[in-house]
Amino acid sequence: MSSSPAPPGIPSTATDPELLRAFEPVVRFTSGEQFFPMDVERYVRSCSLWLYHPDDHDEQVIPEGALTMENLTEPRWASFGSVLYLRFIRPLSIEESARALASLQRLKRNQKYGFRTGLGRLARGGLVPRLVDALFSATLLLRGRVPKATAAAAAVDYAAMQEGGEKYVYHGRVVRQGGWTICQYWFFFAYNNWRSGFHGVNDHESDWELVNIYLYEQDRRLVPEWVAYASHDFHGADLRRRWDDRSDLALEGLHPVVHAGAGSHASYFTPGEYQAEVPLPIPERIRQAMEALARFWSRTLGQAGDRQSPFRAPFIDFARGDGLSVGPGQEQEWTPDSIDEKTPWVTAYRGLWGLYAQDPISGENAPAGPMYNRDGSPRPSWFDPLGFAELDKLPPPPLELELLETECATLVARQEELDCLIAREAETLQQLGIRLESMEGNPHLAAQHEKLGKQVAELAARVKALRREHSENEGVLDGMTRRLERLRAGRRDDPRSHIRHAAEPVPPAHMRFSRAAEIWAAASLSLLLIGLVALIEFAPEDAWAGVVILLIALVLGESILRATFVRTVNRVAVILALVATVILLVHFWKPVLFGALIALAAFLILQRVREFRA
Amino acid sequence: MTTQSEQTGAPSEKPKRPSSVTFVAVLAVGYAVYSLVYGILAVQSGDEDRLADGILHLVLAPGALTAGVGAFWLRPWAWALFMTWAVIGLTNQILRSLFFEDPDYLDMAINTFAVLALSPLEVQIAFGVRHTENVQLSRATRNPLDRH
């Protein structure tokens, strides 16, 4: 007799700190990363506290050096529209900015800085995405932004802090909800330098990231079942992977492996380079017009649709996992810090954890703490960690079988009830139907006929609805019964069936372009603008024609370098053919109309002749 | 008994050439013959005004012939050649129509017809420039039973 091996896990008598220790993640950073998870206390001590007033002025509440964890959480009165925020790096003069940038270069040399984007960063997006990227960068001049020197000063300050005592900290919390035990690992970073350090979307002071591990109790053991990482562009069930899903989730013993994005610190299951979709706000009417055009393109013209929106910028999140690794048995180990609803800085401080840059779309504003959103409202990932990964609808595995059996029994009972109901109602319907039929041809029964007709129609609709419910229940019951059999046989569901969109690294073949493509991508927009200027200056009368030729030549030239010539030439040719069709119709509408009418007449005559012959 | 192609689902027949493609190919071959004859006559005439035009036609004739024959055989390069030709021709005629008011409407119509004949997905698949596994046809169902 063989006994099945015990599932992975730890005794359910473990204390919360032991539980957090047992499953703490391994975080692998990208080479070149400058900020790592740290304790909030050291950070707060080097910050000042500020209040932004709605009349657009900032007031220093507590200066740098005087701020402590105690006075941070003191209650403060503030008017509606004001924002309380920490400031890690004070405003820098030009001289200080230059010094910070020079210090960063020295720091990079000392750290043997090892990040290279690799060929193809610019060539990853086409001409339109590059134009959008340029416009997006230009909007930073208008929106609030964190200066680049601030990132440099933050990196230097953080490195100095680490020199004073190297520490890698997570803020752990254990929650029990709906039969699940959830280990939350909150990682705090002094700075997010995705834009300034890694060509990403944004920079902001401070950064919070989250990893959740979901456990259930069985045979007095706490067994891990799901892991969820916070990530860009993904929500709900897409954030979680099952513990036995080896296609995505890497484990080191009981420790899930996280690959952190360089600068952004977003968490990924597998190492690689991820294309981040930044949806740019476009007016609803333009979006609708574009959707209509896309439908015309694919349905009317029979062309292949483009799955990617042109209104995206080619931002990449580098989560290569080739840098420092922090976690059990790694180069650096964690220093845990337990938090809960009684931790003062978690509950009592609702402000931002870094500079409020006054960015209206918030990309450059610092985030709030683990418990709150930027506006001070409660953060769902804190109060509803099950809903965060759409696990609120799933019972823990030991309860699954029992629940499913109960549901099956309920549905079987309903089917039996429906069988009786349908038989009874169908019989009544036939009785009424035959009565209705018998009234036909009797004008004096018109009123009764109409009344009965309505009754019959209502009953027929009810019978149809009951039959539909019965039929749909059959399908549901079939699925539930098969699942029940699988569970009874000890077979588990597909670990990936819940995933709608999985974050997948872009294959290297799609990421790397030739040097020629890279140079072209870097120079093409500028070339286009120079060409426009030259046309306006030297051939103002033919400037419009020149612009069209220039654009078509640029687009086709780029498509050759990006190996998308067939798709591009097809698209350009169809657009030109549509314009030509309009021109031809405008000039030759009479012959076209006559031709169409004559063709229609000939067709009709042919049809009639065929009918005569038949 | 099932054949290997049935088991693997691989197509056992060569793709059928759509009749619109045949028509475009015939047009190209016809244009090649016309260009050749026109070019020879122009060069032989000794008229200096027609010489450059004649040489251009003599250069274009082999290109049109190659594209036409390639289209008969459904070669991918022939499709690319036709579309490139059409892009250049249409750009030229549209710009002439919009900015210089001396377009050749026949040329514009022929190029438009060629593009509309060669661009549908099924034609691209027949030419082998696009593969069925990369294509998601999004035409709505026409079957009334599917809607009830």
Interface residues (C-beta under 8 A of the other chain):
Chain A: S298 R299 L301 G302 Q303 A304 G305 D542 W544 A545 V548 I549 I552 L556 F565 V566 V569 N570 V572 A573 V574 L576 A577 V579 A580 T581 I583 L584 H587 F588
Chain B: P76 W79 A80 M83 T84 A86 V87 L90 T91 Q93 I94 L95 S97 L98 F99 F100 P103 Y105 M108 A109 N111 T112 V115 L116 S119 P120 L121 E122 Q124 V129 R130 N134 V135 Q136 S138 R139 A140
